[in-house]
Amino acid sequence: MSQVIDIRGPQGNAFALMSIARSLANQLNLDGNKIVDEMQSGGYDNLIRVFSEHFGSVVDIVGYTDPDEDDDWDDDDDEDDDDDDYDCDADE
Protein backbone atom coordinates (compact mmCIF):
# COMPACT_ATOMS: atom_id res chain seq x y z
CA MET A 1 0.00 0.00 0.00
CA SER A 2 1.32 3.42 -0.98
CA GLN A 3 1.77 6.32 1.36
CA VAL A 4 -0.57 9.22 0.50
CA ILE A 5 0.59 12.83 0.62
CA ASP A 6 -2.03 15.54 0.30
CA ILE A 7 -0.04 18.57 -0.76
CA ARG A 8 -2.91 20.90 0.16
CA GLY A 9 -1.95 20.28 3.78
CA PRO A 10 1.24 20.60 5.83
CA GLN A 11 2.93 17.77 3.92
CA GLY A 12 2.73 19.88 0.78
CA ASN A 13 5.21 22.37 2.17
CA ALA A 14 8.43 22.22 0.11
CA PHE A 15 10.58 21.62 3.20
CA ALA A 16 8.29 18.83 4.37
CA LEU A 17 8.47 17.17 0.95
CA MET A 18 12.26 17.40 0.94
CA SER A 19 12.35 15.83 4.40
CA ILE A 20 10.06 13.02 3.26
CA ALA A 21 12.26 12.57 0.17
CA ARG A 22 15.38 12.19 2.33
CA SER A 23 13.65 9.65 4.54
CA LEU A 24 12.31 7.63 1.61
CA ALA A 25 15.66 7.78 -0.18
CA ASN A 26 17.34 6.39 2.93
CA GLN A 27 14.80 3.55 3.11
CA LEU A 28 15.25 2.77 -0.59
CA ASN A 29 19.06 3.08 -0.53
CA LEU A 30 19.01 6.11 -2.84
CA ASP A 31 21.13 9.28 -2.67
CA GLY A 32 18.78 11.62 -0.81
CA ASN A 33 21.08 14.63 -1.12
CA LYS A 34 21.23 14.27 -4.89
CA ILE A 35 17.44 13.92 -5.13
CA VAL A 36 16.82 16.95 -2.89
CA ASP A 37 19.35 18.99 -4.90
CA GLU A 38 17.39 18.10 -8.04
CA MET A 39 14.13 18.99 -6.29
CA GLN A 40 15.59 22.42 -5.45
CA SER A 41 16.81 23.08 -8.99
CA GLY A 42 13.51 24.70 -10.02
CA GLY A 43 10.20 25.92 -8.68
CA TYR A 44 7.48 24.06 -6.81
CA ASP A 45 6.26 22.26 -9.93
CA ASN A 46 9.78 20.92 -10.49
CA LEU A 47 9.96 19.84 -6.85
CA ILE A 48 6.75 17.81 -7.23
CA ARG A 49 7.85 16.37 -10.59
CA VAL A 50 11.22 15.20 -9.24
CA PHE A 51 9.62 13.80 -6.07
CA SER A 52 7.11 11.88 -8.19
CA GLU A 53 9.79 10.56 -10.54
CA HIS A 54 11.75 9.09 -7.65
CA PHE A 55 8.99 8.05 -5.26
CA GLY A 56 5.83 7.76 -7.35
CA SER A 57 5.90 3.98 -6.98
CA VAL A 58 5.62 4.23 -3.19
CA VAL A 59 3.81 7.56 -2.66
CA ASP A 60 0.53 8.87 -4.07
CA ILE A 61 0.42 12.65 -4.28
CA VAL A 62 -3.06 14.14 -4.12
CA GLY A 63 -4.20 17.73 -4.43
CA TYR A 64 -1.82 18.68 -7.23
CA THR A 65 -2.64 19.70 -10.78
CA ASP A 66 0.30 19.58 -13.15
CA PRO A 67 0.36 22.84 -15.13
CA ASP A 68 1.87 20.98 -18.09
CA GLU A 69 -1.18 18.73 -18.44
CA ASP A 70 -3.66 19.70 -21.17
CA ASP A 71 -6.88 20.76 -19.48
CA ASP A 72 -9.50 22.11 -21.91
CA TRP A 73 -8.58 25.64 -20.84
CA ASP A 74 -7.17 26.53 -24.24
CA ASP A 75 -8.24 30.01 -25.30
CA ASP A 76 -6.76 29.51 -28.78
CA ASP A 77 -9.74 27.36 -29.77
CA ASP A 78 -12.20 30.16 -28.98
CA GLU A 79 -14.02 30.93 -32.23
CA ASP A 80 -15.74 34.01 -30.76
CA ASP A 81 -12.62 36.10 -30.22
CA ASP A 82 -14.15 39.54 -29.70
CA ASP A 83 -11.27 41.78 -28.65
CA ASP A 84 -13.57 44.80 -29.13
CA ASP A 85 -15.49 43.92 -25.94
CA TYR A 86 -12.76 45.37 -23.72
CA ASP A 87 -11.27 48.78 -24.32
CA CYS A 88 -8.21 49.24 -22.13
CA ASP A 89 -7.29 52.70 -23.45
CA ALA A 90 -7.37 54.94 -20.41
CA ASP A 91 -6.69 58.05 -22.56
CA GLU A 92 -10.10 58.02 -24.23
Buried (B, 14 or more C-beta within 10 A) or exposed (E): EEEEBEBEEEBBEBEBBBBBBBEBBEEEEBEBEEBBEBBEEEEEEEBBBBBBEBBEEEBBBEEBEEEEEEEEEEEEEEEEEEEEEEEEEEEE
